[in-house]
Amino acid sequence: MSAIGAGYDAAEVLTNCEAFQLQVYYMIDLALPLTQSEAFQRTCDALGLTTTRIDSTAGTCLVQTRKLPLIGAFHLASRGPVVEDMSAIPTLVRAVREQVRGPLVMNAPAVATRVGGFKIANGADLAIMDLISPSRMRAQLHQKWRNQLNKAEASDLVVRTRPLDPARDKWFLDAEANQQRARGYKSYPTGFLLAYASVNKGQARLFTASSAGEPVAAMLVLQHGAMATYQAGVTTDIGRQKCAHNLVLWTIMNDLYDQGVWRLDLGRADLSPGLRRFKQGSGAAIESLSGSFLFHHWFTRKRSNDAARSTHPDLRPSI
C-alpha cells in the first residue's frame, strides 16, 4: 500500500455506516453519488482496493470487492446502479450479478419491484440539495436558518477554502477523528481522505471559518463530477455561538454553484433531530433510501426450490 494509504484499513470502504446506505440516482451528466463516481474509483485504485465498473446503455454500476475469511470474494454496490430510466434497473442488476461471483450487497429503489435479494438493513434518510441560483437558494432557506446566516455574516467570521493538505490541515483531520470516537459514528478514515485528495487534485477542499485569525469551524467537501459530497465538519464553542456552520455551508453552496456542480449530498439526516433540522433548513430535500439487499446464488436456488415445491401436486399444502 502506498504512503497515502498508511494506517488505512481497507475494510472501512465496505463497513462505513454511510457506505452501506444505498440508493439509485438518475444519471444526469455524470451526477453520480460519491461511491459510484470515477473519483471514488481512482481513490480505491490508489489504495489497492479492487473495484469493477459495469456499464450498459442504461447506466453504470461501480462494485467494490474484498476477500473475507471463509466467505471469499464479497461485493458491494454502494448507492448503485445509476440509471437514466428507472425501468432499466432490473436489467442492470442482472448484468451486475452475472459479472460478479460471490455474495453481493446492493440496493433497489422504492419504485422498483421484483429486483430480488434478501433485505439485510433498512435504508437511511439523506439530505440532497439541488444547487440553483444564489438568490433562489437564499429564498429557500428556513427562516431560522436564514437568521443564523445573517448573524454569521454580520460577525467577524472569514471563510476561506483550499485543497485539503495533510500537514496544514492536520488539526481538522485530528478533530474529526476525535469527534467520530466521541460520538460513536464511523466515516472514511484519514488515509482514505488523503488518498482522495492526492489522486483527485483540487477535488477535496476544506472550507474554514476563522475568528480573530483562529479557525472556529470547518467543513470538508469532496467533488466528483457534477455532484459533491459534504464529508465532515467540526466546530468550536465560539463557532457555534457565531453560527459559523451556517456561513460555511452557505459559502460551499455558492462556490459549488459557481463551478457548475449540480447537486450537493449533505449525507445522513436521520442521526439526530438537530442534524435533520440544520440540513433541511439549508434547503435540502430528504431522500429515503430503500435499504441494503443481499444477493447470493443460495437464495436463488432456495427460492426456485420453494416455488417448485409449492406448485408440485404432491407437495402442495393441504387445506
C-alpha positions as a LaTeX table, in Angstrom:
\begin{tabular}{lrrr}
\hline
Residue & $x$ (\AA) & $y$ (\AA) & $z$ (\AA) \\
\hline
Met1 & 0.00 & 0.00 & 0.00 \\
Ser2 & 1.28 & 3.45 & $-0.85$ \\
Ala3 & 2.14 & 6.12 & 1.71 \\
Ile4 & $-1.11$ & 7.94 & 1.09 \\
Gly5 & $-2.94$ & 4.94 & 2.47 \\
Ala6 & $-0.80$ & 4.47 & 5.56 \\
Gly7 & $-2.89$ & 3.43 & 8.52 \\
Tyr8 & $-5.96$ & 2.94 & 6.34 \\
Asp9 & $-7.98$ & $-0.22$ & 6.87 \\
Ala10 & $-9.36$ & $-1.35$ & 3.52 \\
Ala11 & $-12.38$ & $-2.80$ & 5.27 \\
Glu12 & $-13.55$ & 0.71 & 6.08 \\
Val13 & $-14.73$ & 1.17 & 2.49 \\
Leu14 & $-17.13$ & $-1.74$ & 2.90 \\
Thr15 & $-18.15$ & $-1.22$ & 6.52 \\
Asn16 & $-18.53$ & 2.56 & 6.60 \\
Cys17 & $-22.02$ & 3.13 & 8.05 \\
Glu18 & $-22.88$ & 5.52 & 5.23 \\
Ala19 & $-21.30$ & 3.41 & 2.53 \\
Phe20 & $-23.82$ & 0.68 & 3.29 \\
Gln21 & $-26.71$ & 3.06 & 2.77 \\
Leu22 & $-27.52$ & 2.64 & $-0.90$ \\
Gln23 & $-29.63$ & 4.39 & $-3.47$ \\
Val24 & $-30.19$ & 4.76 & $-7.20$ \\
Tyr25 & $-29.99$ & 8.20 & $-8.80$ \\
Tyr26 & $-30.78$ & 9.34 & $-12.30$ \\
Met27 & $-27.65$ & 9.75 & $-14.38$ \\
Ile28 & $-27.52$ & 13.43 & $-15.38$ \\
Asp29 & $-24.22$ & 14.42 & $-16.96$ \\
Leu30 & $-22.26$ & 12.19 & $-14.58$ \\
Ala31 & $-24.02$ & 13.46 & $-11.44$ \\
Leu32 & $-23.02$ & 10.27 & $-9.64$ \\
Pro33 & $-23.09$ & 9.69 & $-5.87$ \\
Leu34 & $-19.63$ & 9.59 & $-4.32$ \\
Thr35 & $-19.38$ & 5.80 & $-4.10$ \\
Gln36 & $-20.36$ & 5.43 & $-7.77$ \\
Ser37 & $-18.06$ & 8.15 & $-9.07$ \\
Glu38 & $-14.83$ & 7.91 & $-11.04$ \\
Ala39 & $-13.13$ & 9.92 & $-8.30$ \\
Phe40 & $-14.04$ & 7.26 & $-5.74$ \\
Gln41 & $-12.83$ & 4.53 & $-8.10$ \\
Arg42 & $-9.48$ & 6.29 & $-8.57$ \\
Thr43 & $-9.10$ & 6.52 & $-4.80$ \\
Cys44 & $-9.78$ & 2.81 & $-4.34$ \\
Asp45 & $-7.25$ & 2.01 & $-7.07$ \\
Ala46 & $-4.63$ & 4.15 & $-5.31$ \\
Leu47 & $-5.24$ & 2.23 & $-2.08$ \\
Gly48 & $-5.00$ & $-1.16$ & $-3.77$ \\
Leu49 & $-8.71$ & $-1.90$ & $-3.36$ \\
Thr50 & $-10.50$ & $-3.93$ & $-6.02$ \\
Thr51 & $-13.33$ & $-2.30$ & $-7.95$ \\
Thr52 & $-15.24$ & $-3.24$ & $-11.08$ \\
Arg53 & $-17.28$ & $-0.84$ & $-13.19$ \\
Ile54 & $-20.15$ & $-2.38$ & $-15.10$ \\
Asp55 & $-21.55$ & $-0.15$ & $-17.83$ \\
Ser56 & $-24.51$ & $-0.53$ & $-20.15$ \\
Thr57 & $-26.56$ & 1.73 & $-22.38$ \\
Ala58 & $-28.95$ & 2.10 & $-19.42$ \\
Gly59 & $-26.43$ & 3.26 & $-16.83$ \\
Thr60 & $-23.43$ & 2.30 & $-14.72$ \\
Cys61 & $-22.57$ & 0.49 & $-11.50$ \\
Leu62 & $-19.32$ & 0.52 & $-9.52$ \\
Val63 & $-18.78$ & $-2.63$ & $-7.44$ \\
Gln64 & $-16.26$ & $-2.86$ & $-4.60$ \\
Thr65 & $-14.74$ & $-6.24$ & $-3.80$ \\
Arg66 & $-12.67$ & $-7.65$ & $-0.99$ \\
Lys67 & $-11.85$ & $-11.12$ & 0.30 \\
Leu68 & $-13.33$ & $-12.34$ & 3.58 \\
Pro69 & $-12.22$ & $-15.40$ & 5.56 \\
Leu70 & $-14.34$ & $-18.49$ & 4.79 \\
Ile71 & $-16.64$ & $-16.46$ & 2.50 \\
Gly72 & $-14.15$ & $-15.48$ & $-0.19$ \\
Ala73 & $-14.99$ & $-12.59$ & $-2.51$ \\
Phe74 & $-17.59$ & $-10.19$ & $-1.10$ \\
His75 & $-19.04$ & $-7.42$ & $-3.27$ \\
Leu76 & $-20.73$ & $-4.11$ & $-2.54$ \\
Ala77 & $-22.55$ & $-1.82$ & $-4.97$ \\
Ser78 & $-22.93$ & 1.25 & $-2.78$ \\
Arg79 & $-25.68$ & 3.61 & $-3.96$ \\
Gly80 & $-25.80$ & 1.93 & $-7.32$ \\
Pro81 & $-26.62$ & 1.19 & $-10.02$ \\
Val82 & $-27.12$ & 4.65 & $-11.51$ \\
Val83 & $-29.56$ & 4.71 & $-14.42$ \\
Glu84 & $-31.28$ & 7.20 & $-16.70$ \\
Asp85 & $-34.55$ & 5.26 & $-16.76$ \\
Met86 & $-35.74$ & 3.57 & $-13.55$ \\
Ser87 & $-37.35$ & 0.77 & $-15.57$ \\
Ala88 & $-33.85$ & $-0.34$ & $-16.59$ \\
Ile89 & $-32.80$ & $-1.15$ & $-13.03$ \\
Pro90 & $-33.69$ & $-4.90$ & $-13.12$ \\
Thr91 & $-31.71$ & $-5.35$ & $-16.36$ \\
Leu92 & $-28.62$ & $-3.64$ & $-14.97$ \\
Val93 & $-28.92$ & $-5.52$ & $-11.66$ \\
Arg94 & $-28.93$ & $-8.81$ & $-13.59$ \\
Ala95 & $-25.88$ & $-7.67$ & $-15.56$ \\
Val96 & $-24.04$ & $-6.91$ & $-12.32$ \\
Arg97 & $-24.97$ & $-10.27$ & $-10.80$ \\
Glu98 & $-23.74$ & $-12.08$ & $-13.90$ \\
Gln99 & $-20.33$ & $-10.41$ & $-13.75$ \\
Val100 & $-19.51$ & $-10.81$ & $-10.06$ \\
Arg101 & $-19.16$ & $-14.08$ & $-8.19$ \\
Gly102 & $-19.97$ & $-14.47$ & $-4.52$ \\
Pro103 & $-22.21$ & $-12.53$ & $-2.12$ \\
Leu104 & $-23.29$ & $-9.12$ & $-3.40$ \\
Val105 & $-24.88$ & $-6.30$ & $-1.41$ \\
Met106 & $-26.76$ & $-3.63$ & $-3.33$ \\
Asn107 & $-29.91$ & $-1.58$ & $-3.14$ \\
Ala108 & $-33.12$ & $-1.36$ & $-5.12$ \\
Pro109 & $-35.08$ & 1.90 & $-5.08$ \\
Ala110 & $-38.59$ & 2.01 & $-3.71$ \\
Val111 & $-40.10$ & 2.39 & $-7.18$ \\
Ala112 & $-38.53$ & $-0.84$ & $-8.44$ \\
Thr113 & $-40.21$ & $-4.22$ & $-8.00$ \\
Arg114 & $-39.04$ & $-7.83$ & $-8.31$ \\
Val115 & $-35.38$ & $-6.90$ & $-8.23$ \\
Gly116 & $-34.71$ & $-9.73$ & $-5.80$ \\
Gly117 & $-32.27$ & $-10.11$ & $-2.98$ \\
Phe118 & $-32.67$ & $-10.56$ & 0.76 \\
Lys119 & $-33.13$ & $-7.37$ & 2.75 \\
Ile120 & $-30.50$ & $-7.09$ & 5.47 \\
Ala121 & $-30.85$ & $-3.43$ & 6.55 \\
Asn122 & $-33.32$ & $-0.59$ & 6.31 \\
Gly123 & $-32.44$ & 2.49 & 4.33 \\
Ala124 & $-31.27$ & 5.81 & 5.71 \\
Asp125 & $-32.53$ & 9.33 & 5.07 \\
Leu126 & $-30.16$ & 11.53 & 3.11 \\
Ala127 & $-30.28$ & 15.30 & 2.67 \\
Ile128 & $-29.76$ & 16.18 & $-1.00$ \\
Met129 & $-29.61$ & 19.73 & $-2.32$ \\
Asp130 & $-30.09$ & 20.90 & $-5.89$ \\
Leu131 & $-27.72$ & 23.82 & $-6.48$ \\
Ile132 & $-29.59$ & 26.66 & $-8.17$ \\
Ser133 & $-29.01$ & 30.40 & $-8.36$ \\
Pro134 & $-27.89$ & 32.01 & $-5.07$ \\
Ser135 & $-30.99$ & 34.20 & $-4.92$ \\
Arg136 & $-33.28$ & 31.19 & $-5.23$ \\
Met137 & $-31.23$ & 29.16 & $-2.74$ \\
Arg138 & $-31.41$ & 32.00 & $-0.22$ \\
Ala139 & $-35.16$ & 32.25 & $-0.70$ \\
Gln140 & $-35.47$ & 28.54 & 0.09 \\
Leu141 & $-33.66$ & 28.80 & 3.43 \\
His142 & $-35.79$ & 28.21 & 6.50 \\
Gln143 & $-36.38$ & 31.50 & 8.33 \\
Lys144 & $-34.45$ & 30.45 & 11.44 \\
Trp145 & $-31.57$ & 29.16 & 9.30 \\
Arg146 & $-31.54$ & 32.45 & 7.36 \\
Asn147 & $-31.48$ & 34.45 & 10.59 \\
Gln148 & $-28.49$ & 32.43 & 11.78 \\
Leu149 & $-26.77$ & 33.05 & 8.46 \\
Asn150 & $-27.44$ & 36.78 & 8.78 \\
Lys151 & $-25.89$ & 36.70 & 12.26 \\
Ala152 & $-22.79$ & 34.94 & 10.96 \\
Glu153 & $-22.44$ & 37.30 & 8.03 \\
Ala154 & $-22.61$ & 40.30 & 10.39 \\
Ser155 & $-19.87$ & 38.88 & 12.61 \\
Asp156 & $-16.10$ & 38.95 & 12.17 \\
Leu157 & $-16.08$ & 35.46 & 10.62 \\
Val158 & $-13.99$ & 34.99 & 7.48 \\
Val159 & $-14.40$ & 31.84 & 5.35 \\
Arg160 & $-11.56$ & 30.60 & 3.15 \\
Thr161 & $-11.14$ & 27.44 & 1.10 \\
Arg162 & $-8.21$ & 25.45 & $-0.20$ \\
Pro163 & $-7.42$ & 21.87 & $-1.24$ \\
Leu164 & $-7.04$ & 19.50 & 1.70 \\
Asp165 & $-3.41$ & 19.39 & 2.83 \\
Pro166 & $-2.15$ & 16.65 & 5.20 \\
Ala167 & 0.25 & 19.00 & 7.02 \\
Arg168 & $-1.63$ & 22.29 & 7.21 \\
Asp169 & $-4.98$ & 20.65 & 7.92 \\
Lys170 & $-3.86$ & 18.08 & 10.48 \\
Trp171 & $-5.84$ & 19.98 & 13.11 \\
Phe172 & $-9.05$ & 19.34 & 11.19 \\
Leu173 & $-8.32$ & 15.68 & 10.49 \\
Asp174 & $-7.46$ & 15.07 & 14.15 \\
Ala175 & $-10.54$ & 16.95 & 15.36 \\
Glu176 & $-12.83$ & 14.97 & 13.05 \\
Ala177 & $-11.29$ & 11.65 & 14.10 \\
Asn178 & $-11.76$ & 12.57 & 17.77 \\
Gln179 & $-15.34$ & 13.60 & 17.03 \\
Gln180 & $-16.04$ & 10.21 & 15.48 \\
Arg181 & $-14.80$ & 8.44 & 18.60 \\
Ala182 & $-16.66$ & 10.76 & 20.96 \\
Arg183 & $-19.99$ & 10.50 & 19.12 \\
Gly184 & $-19.70$ & 6.83 & 18.21 \\
Tyr185 & $-20.04$ & 7.02 & 14.43 \\
Lys186 & $-17.80$ & 5.89 & 11.58 \\
Ser187 & $-16.88$ & 7.68 & 8.40 \\
Tyr188 & $-13.99$ & 7.46 & 5.98 \\
Pro189 & $-10.68$ & 7.46 & 7.86 \\
Thr190 & $-7.89$ & 9.95 & 7.35 \\
Gly191 & $-5.97$ & 7.66 & 4.98 \\
Phe192 & $-8.89$ & 7.48 & 2.59 \\
Leu193 & $-9.45$ & 11.25 & 2.62 \\
Leu194 & $-5.79$ & 11.97 & 1.95 \\
Ala195 & $-5.74$ & 9.40 & $-0.86$ \\
Tyr196 & $-8.81$ & 11.06 & $-2.39$ \\
Ala197 & $-7.12$ & 14.46 & $-2.22$ \\
Ser198 & $-3.94$ & 13.05 & $-3.74$ \\
Val199 & $-5.45$ & 11.37 & $-6.81$ \\
Asn200 & $-8.27$ & 13.88 & $-7.39$ \\
Lys201 & $-6.35$ & 17.14 & $-7.46$ \\
Gly202 & $-8.29$ & 20.07 & $-6.04$ \\
Gln203 & $-11.43$ & 17.98 & $-5.53$ \\
Ala204 & $-11.12$ & 17.55 & $-1.75$ \\
Arg205 & $-11.49$ & 21.05 & $-0.34$ \\
Leu206 & $-11.62$ & 22.37 & 3.18 \\
Phe207 & $-13.78$ & 25.42 & 3.92 \\
Thr208 & $-12.66$ & 27.08 & 7.16 \\
Ala209 & $-14.31$ & 29.88 & 9.14 \\
Ser210 & $-11.94$ & 31.93 & 11.29 \\
Ser211 & $-12.50$ & 34.48 & 14.03 \\
Ala212 & $-9.65$ & 36.74 & 15.10 \\
Gly213 & $-7.36$ & 34.66 & 12.93 \\
Glu214 & $-8.23$ & 31.35 & 14.60 \\
Pro215 & $-10.27$ & 28.55 & 12.97 \\
Val216 & $-13.61$ & 28.06 & 14.70 \\
Ala217 & $-15.41$ & 25.77 & 12.21 \\
Ala218 & $-14.63$ & 23.84 & 9.05 \\
Met219 & $-16.27$ & 21.54 & 6.52 \\
Leu220 & $-14.65$ & 19.13 & 4.07 \\
Val221 & $-16.28$ & 18.73 & 0.65 \\
Leu222 & $-15.43$ & 16.05 & $-1.91$ \\
Gln223 & $-16.23$ & 16.92 & $-5.51$ \\
His224 & $-16.93$ & 14.21 & $-8.08$ \\
Gly225 & $-18.11$ & 15.28 & $-11.49$ \\
Ala226 & $-21.35$ & 17.24 & $-11.42$ \\
Met227 & $-22.01$ & 16.26 & $-7.81$ \\
Ala228 & $-20.29$ & 16.98 & $-4.48$ \\
Thr229 & $-20.49$ & 15.43 & $-1.03$ \\
Tyr230 & $-20.24$ & 17.09 & 2.36 \\
Gln231 & $-17.89$ & 14.66 & 4.06 \\
Ala232 & $-17.10$ & 16.02 & 7.51 \\
Gly233 & $-17.39$ & 19.08 & 9.70 \\
Val234 & $-16.11$ & 20.33 & 13.05 \\
Thr235 & $-16.78$ & 23.41 & 15.12 \\
Thr236 & $-15.86$ & 25.02 & 18.44 \\
Asp237 & $-17.94$ & 26.73 & 21.10 \\
Ile238 & $-17.13$ & 30.08 & 19.51 \\
Gly239 & $-18.13$ & 28.69 & 16.12 \\
Arg240 & $-21.49$ & 27.57 & 17.49 \\
Gln241 & $-22.09$ & 30.94 & 19.14 \\
Lys242 & $-21.39$ & 32.76 & 15.88 \\
Cys243 & $-23.39$ & 30.27 & 13.72 \\
Ala244 & $-20.23$ & 29.57 & 11.75 \\
His245 & $-21.51$ & 26.35 & 10.19 \\
Asn246 & $-24.34$ & 28.25 & 8.53 \\
Leu247 & $-21.88$ & 30.62 & 6.91 \\
Val248 & $-19.51$ & 27.83 & 5.90 \\
Leu249 & $-22.26$ & 25.75 & 4.28 \\
Trp250 & $-23.70$ & 28.81 & 2.54 \\
Thr251 & $-20.23$ & 29.56 & 1.14 \\
Ile252 & $-19.94$ & 25.97 & $-0.07$ \\
Met253 & $-23.33$ & 26.12 & $-1.80$ \\
Asn254 & $-22.40$ & 29.27 & $-3.70$ \\
Asp255 & $-18.88$ & 28.10 & $-4.52$ \\
Leu256 & $-20.08$ & 24.80 & $-5.98$ \\
Tyr257 & $-22.81$ & 26.53 & $-7.96$ \\
Asp258 & $-20.21$ & 28.85 & $-9.49$ \\
Gln259 & $-18.20$ & 25.78 & $-10.55$ \\
Gly260 & $-21.18$ & 24.20 & $-12.30$ \\
Val261 & $-21.84$ & 21.48 & $-9.71$ \\
Trp262 & $-25.49$ & 20.48 & $-9.80$ \\
Arg263 & $-26.11$ & 18.56 & $-6.60$ \\
Leu264 & $-24.75$ & 18.56 & $-3.06$ \\
Asp265 & $-25.11$ & 15.45 & $-0.91$ \\
Leu266 & $-25.19$ & 16.51 & 2.75 \\
Gly267 & $-25.20$ & 12.92 & 3.99 \\
Arg268 & $-27.43$ & 11.32 & 6.56 \\
Ala269 & $-30.23$ & 13.32 & 8.13 \\
Asp270 & $-31.57$ & 10.64 & 10.47 \\
Leu271 & $-28.85$ & 10.56 & 13.11 \\
Ser272 & $-30.38$ & 13.28 & 15.28 \\
Pro273 & $-33.30$ & 15.74 & 15.14 \\
Gly274 & $-30.91$ & 18.70 & 15.30 \\
Leu275 & $-28.90$ & 17.43 & 12.34 \\
Arg276 & $-32.06$ & 16.92 & 10.31 \\
Arg277 & $-33.29$ & 20.45 & 11.10 \\
Phe278 & $-29.97$ & 22.01 & 10.13 \\
Lys279 & $-29.77$ & 20.21 & 6.80 \\
Gln280 & $-33.42$ & 20.74 & 5.89 \\
Gly281 & $-33.14$ & 24.35 & 6.99 \\
Ser282 & $-30.44$ & 24.87 & 4.36 \\
Gly283 & $-32.93$ & 23.95 & 1.64 \\
Ala284 & $-32.02$ & 20.29 & 1.21 \\
Ala285 & $-34.68$ & 17.70 & 0.47 \\
Ile286 & $-34.82$ & 14.34 & 2.25 \\
Glu287 & $-34.38$ & 11.23 & 0.10 \\
Ser288 & $-35.20$ & 7.96 & 1.83 \\
Leu289 & $-33.02$ & 5.09 & 0.72 \\
Ser290 & $-34.58$ & 1.70 & 0.13 \\
Gly291 & $-32.22$ & $-0.41$ & 2.18 \\
Ser292 & $-29.42$ & $-2.94$ & 1.75 \\
Phe293 & $-30.13$ & $-6.18$ & $-0.11$ \\
Leu294 & $-28.02$ & $-9.32$ & $-0.26$ \\
Phe295 & $-27.79$ & $-11.35$ & $-3.45$ \\
His296 & $-26.31$ & $-14.86$ & $-3.44$ \\
His297 & $-26.82$ & $-17.98$ & $-5.53$ \\
Trp298 & $-28.00$ & $-19.80$ & $-2.38$ \\
Phe299 & $-31.05$ & $-17.54$ & $-2.14$ \\
Thr300 & $-31.78$ & $-18.02$ & $-5.84$ \\
Arg301 & $-31.67$ & $-21.81$ & $-5.53$ \\
Lys302 & $-33.77$ & $-21.78$ & $-2.36$ \\
Arg303 & $-36.42$ & $-19.55$ & $-3.94$ \\
Ser304 & $-36.55$ & $-21.77$ & $-7.03$ \\
Asn305 & $-36.87$ & $-24.92$ & $-4.91$ \\
Asp306 & $-39.60$ & $-23.35$ & $-2.77$ \\
Ala307 & $-41.51$ & $-22.35$ & $-5.89$ \\
Ala308 & $-41.21$ & $-25.86$ & $-7.31$ \\
Arg309 & $-42.49$ & $-27.45$ & $-4.08$ \\
Ser310 & $-45.45$ & $-25.08$ & $-3.92$ \\
Thr311 & $-46.57$ & $-25.97$ & $-7.48$ \\
His312 & $-45.87$ & $-29.72$ & $-7.47$ \\
Pro313 & $-49.21$ & $-31.55$ & $-6.95$ \\
Asp314 & $-47.73$ & $-33.85$ & $-4.30$ \\
Leu315 & $-46.14$ & $-31.02$ & $-2.32$ \\
Arg316 & $-49.00$ & $-28.53$ & $-2.11$ \\
Pro317 & $-50.11$ & $-27.86$ & 1.46 \\
Ser318 & $-53.41$ & $-29.50$ & 2.32 \\
Ile319 & $-56.41$ & $-27.29$ & 3.05 \\
\hline
\end{tabular}
